[in-house]
Amino acid sequence: MPDGVTLPEGVTVAGLRALAVSLATAGGALVRERRPERVTVAATKSSDVDPVTAMDRAVEEMLRTRLAAERPDDAILGEEGDDVAGSSGLTWVVDPIDGTVNYLYGVASYAVSVAVVAGPADPARWTVLAGCVHSVVDGRTWDAGLGEGATRDGVPLRPVGPAPLGRSLVGTGFGYAASRRAAQARVLTEVLPQVRDIRRLGAAAIDLCLLAEGALDLYYERGLNPWDMAAGSLVATENGARVTGLRGSGPGEGMTVAGRGEALDELVALLERAGADGPEDTAASR
């Protein structure tokens, strides 16, 4: 266990990991069983293209209800509901549907993500203890425990070696605000000529798990929230990847970059030169 991290009496990483898997897979089952033929938007958040569906709310409510019963002293940080304070020093970070736009359109890349962290609910400062990402459509389930390694569908992930930057398949994502999209498009023109190709799948948690198992070589994205990255980042780091930010900072809303070897450092430097964390073009939103 890292310095400064103490688990409550009787709590183990293995036990937290098992609960994360149980919660995420139960959430996935709920989504599959109740997805209507036509999904509609219940509300929007940061912009009119940032949707919330009734299923987002139903899954998060189920996760919160189970956590209140099984871990009543833990805090909860979720995408759709109010934060819940706790006294144990542990916080559950949940995303009921990561990839809501994909879910809305029936595109097969969305997941339920559940993690538990120690310390502040800040990706640059927390310690992720356990997590699970459950891909709803195909049932793939990645999970990890701190110091215990990572698995997909119960099978340990094989070690993955780094690829050179020029032969790296790179995952990324884009924000909802027009000004952010404009800035991200500009950065993309700097990155794309330097790498094998770009993939935009629309679910950060799945992206990080694909990177963990070597289906992506590198990944970067601006604007990730804590629930977008908590579980997936642990799956990645437990199979030898690094997850960082720019200019010596940790991962977070400003930028999250993941990968292995020299190519990761080269991508970080490329993003810094491109000003990927810099001011956004406010003119694009007018």
C-alpha positions in Angstrom: 0.0 0.0 0.0 1.4 3.5 -0.9 2.6 5.7 2.0 -0.2 7.6 3.6 -2.9 5.1 2.5 -4.5 3.1 5.2 -7.5 0.9 4.6 -10.3 0.7 7.2 -10.1 -2.3 9.5 -11.2 -5.5 7.8 -11.2 -3.9 4.3 -8.9 -5.4 1.6 -8.1 -4.4 -2.0 -9.4 -7.8 -3.1 -12.7 -7.2 -1.4 -13.1 -3.7 -2.9 -12.2 -5.1 -6.3 -14.8 -7.8 -6.1 -17.5 -5.2 -5.1 -16.5 -3.0 -8.0 -16.9 -5.9 -10.4 -20.3 -6.8 -8.9 -21.5 -3.2 -9.2 -20.3 -2.6 -12.7 -21.7 -5.8 -14.2 -25.0 -5.3 -12.4 -25.2 -1.9 -13.9 -24.4 -3.3 -17.4 -27.2 -5.9 -17.0 -29.6 -3.2 -16.1 -28.7 -1.2 -19.2 -29.1 -4.3 -21.5 -32.4 -5.4 -20.0 -34.1 -2.0 -20.0 -32.7 -0.3 -23.1 -35.8 0.9 -25.1 -35.9 0.5 -28.9 -35.7 4.3 -29.1 -33.6 6.2 -26.5 -34.5 9.8 -25.8 -32.6 12.6 -24.0 -33.9 13.3 -20.5 -31.7 16.4 -20.0 -28.5 18.1 -21.1 -25.5 19.2 -19.1 -22.6 21.3 -20.4 -24.2 22.0 -23.7 -27.2 21.0 -25.8 -25.1 18.1 -27.3 -24.1 16.7 -23.8 -27.0 14.4 -23.1 -28.3 12.6 -20.0 -30.7 9.7 -20.5 -33.2 8.1 -18.0 -30.9 5.1 -18.0 -27.9 7.1 -16.8 -30.0 8.2 -13.8 -31.5 4.7 -13.2 -28.1 3.0 -13.2 -26.5 5.6 -10.9 -29.4 5.3 -8.5 -29.0 1.5 -8.4 -25.2 1.9 -7.7 -25.8 4.5 -5.0 -28.4 2.3 -3.3 -26.1 -0.7 -3.2 -23.2 1.3 -2.0 -25.3 2.8 0.8 -26.2 -0.7 1.9 -22.8 -2.4 1.5 -20.4 0.5 2.2 -22.4 3.0 4.2 -19.3 4.9 5.6 -17.8 5.5 2.2 -18.2 8.7 0.1 -19.7 8.6 -3.4 -18.8 10.8 -6.4 -21.0 10.2 -9.4 -21.7 11.8 -12.7 -25.4 12.3 -12.4 -26.2 12.8 -8.7 -25.1 14.9 -5.7 -21.9 13.9 -3.9 -22.2 11.8 -0.8 -19.9 12.5 2.1 -18.2 9.6 4.0 -16.1 9.0 7.1 -14.0 6.0 6.0 -11.5 7.8 3.8 -12.7 5.9 0.7 -14.7 7.3 -2.2 -16.5 5.4 -4.8 -16.3 7.1 -8.2 -19.0 5.9 -10.6 -20.0 6.6 -14.2 -23.4 4.9 -14.9 -22.9 5.1 -18.7 -19.5 6.2 -20.0 -20.3 7.0 -23.7 -23.9 8.2 -23.3 -23.9 9.6 -26.9 -23.0 6.1 -28.2 -25.8 4.6 -26.0 -28.2 7.2 -27.4 -27.4 6.4 -31.0 -26.9 2.6 -30.5 -23.2 2.7 -31.3 -21.5 -0.2 -29.6 -19.0 1.5 -27.3 -20.3 2.4 -23.9 -19.6 1.1 -20.4 -20.4 1.2 -16.7 -17.3 2.3 -14.7 -16.9 1.9 -11.0 -13.8 2.6 -8.9 -12.9 3.2 -5.3 -10.1 5.7 -4.3 -8.3 6.8 -1.2 -7.5 10.5 -0.6 -9.1 13.5 -2.3 -11.4 13.0 -5.3 -8.8 14.5 -7.6 -7.1 12.3 -10.2 -3.8 14.1 -9.7 -3.8 13.3 -6.0 -5.9 10.3 -5.3 -4.8 6.6 -5.0 -7.1 4.3 -7.0 -7.5 1.1 -5.0 -9.8 -1.0 -7.2 -11.9 -0.6 -10.3 -14.0 -2.2 -13.0 -15.0 -1.2 -16.5 -17.9 -3.2 -18.0 -18.5 -2.8 -21.7 -22.3 -3.1 -21.9 -22.8 -4.3 -25.5 -20.3 -7.2 -25.7 -19.9 -7.9 -22.0 -16.1 -7.4 -21.8 -15.1 -6.7 -18.3 -11.8 -5.3 -17.2 -10.9 -5.0 -13.5 -7.8 -4.2 -11.4 -6.7 -3.9 -7.8 -3.8 -1.8 -6.7 -0.7 -4.1 -6.7 -2.8 -7.1 -7.9 -2.6 -6.6 -11.7 -5.4 -6.3 -14.2 -7.7 -8.8 -15.9 -10.2 -9.0 -18.8 -13.0 -11.4 -18.2 -11.0 -12.9 -15.3 -7.9 -13.6 -17.4 -4.7 -11.6 -16.5 -3.7 -9.1 -19.1 -0.5 -10.0 -20.9 2.4 -7.7 -20.7 2.5 -5.1 -23.5 5.6 -3.5 -25.0 5.8 0.1 -26.2 5.6 1.1 -29.9 7.5 3.9 -31.5 5.4 7.1 -31.8 5.3 6.9 -35.6 3.7 3.4 -35.4 1.4 4.1 -32.6 -2.4 3.9 -32.8 -3.7 6.7 -30.7 -7.0 7.1 -29.0 -8.6 10.4 -28.2 -11.9 12.2 -27.6 -13.5 15.6 -28.0 -15.5 17.9 -25.8 -19.0 19.1 -26.1 -18.4 22.9 -26.3 -17.8 24.3 -29.7 -14.8 26.3 -28.5 -13.1 23.2 -27.1 -13.8 21.2 -30.2 -12.1 23.9 -32.3 -9.1 23.8 -30.1 -8.9 20.0 -30.1 -9.2 19.9 -33.9 -6.2 22.2 -34.2 -4.2 20.0 -31.9 -5.3 16.9 -33.9 -3.7 18.4 -37.0 -0.4 18.5 -35.1 -0.7 14.9 -33.7 -2.1 13.0 -36.7 1.0 13.3 -39.0 3.3 12.0 -36.3 1.5 8.8 -35.5 0.1 5.7 -37.3 -3.5 6.8 -37.0 -6.2 8.2 -34.6 -9.2 6.4 -33.1 -12.2 8.2 -31.5 -14.4 5.6 -29.9 -16.4 7.9 -27.6 -15.9 6.2 -24.2 -12.8 7.2 -22.2 -13.1 4.2 -19.8 -13.0 1.7 -22.7 -10.2 3.6 -24.4 -8.0 3.3 -21.3 -8.7 -0.4 -21.0 -7.9 -1.0 -24.7 -4.6 0.8 -24.1 -4.0 -1.4 -21.1 -4.3 -4.5 -23.2 -2.4 -3.1 -26.2 -5.3 -2.5 -28.6 -4.3 1.2 -28.5 -0.7 2.3 -28.1 -1.3 5.8 -26.8 -4.3 7.9 -25.6 -4.8 11.5 -24.8 -7.9 13.6 -24.0 -8.7 17.0 -22.6 -11.7 17.5 -20.3 -12.0 14.1 -18.6 -13.9 14.1 -15.3 -12.8 11.9 -12.4 -15.5 9.3 -13.2 -14.3 9.1 -16.8 -10.8 7.9 -15.8 -10.8 6.4 -12.3 -11.3 2.7 -13.1 -9.7 2.7 -16.5 -6.6 4.4 -15.3 -6.0 1.7 -12.7 -6.5 -1.1 -15.3 -3.9 0.7 -17.5 -1.3 1.3 -14.8 -1.7 -2.2 -13.4 -0.6 -3.6 -16.8 2.5 -1.4 -17.0 1.2 1.8 -18.6 1.7 5.3 -17.3 -1.1 7.9 -17.0 0.0 11.5 -16.7 -0.8 15.1 -17.6 1.2 17.9 -19.2 4.0 20.1 -17.9 4.8 17.9 -14.9 1.2 17.7 -13.7 -0.9 14.6 -13.0 -3.8 13.5 -15.1 -7.0 15.5 -14.9 -9.4 17.9 -16.7 -6.6 19.8 -18.2 -5.1 16.8 -20.0 -4.8 13.1 -19.6 -2.2 11.2 -21.5 -1.5 7.4 -21.3 0.9 5.0 -22.8 4.3 3.3 -22.5 7.9 4.0 -23.1 9.5 6.8 -25.1 6.5 7.3 -27.2 4.5 8.5 -24.2 7.1 11.1 -23.4 7.2 12.1 -27.1 3.4 12.5 -27.2 3.5 14.6 -24.0 6.1 16.9 -25.6 4.1 17.1 -28.8 1.0 18.1 -27.0 2.8 20.7 -24.9 4.3 22.3 -28.1 0.8 22.3 -29.7 -0.6 24.1 -26.6 -3.1 21.3 -26.1 -3.9 22.6 -22.6 -3.9 26.2 -23.6 -6.7 28.8 -24.1 -9.6 27.7 -26.3 -11.0 29.6 -29.3 -13.9 31.5 -27.8 -14.8 32.8 -31.2 -15.9 29.3 -32.2 -18.8 29.4 -29.7 -20.3 32.7 -31.0 
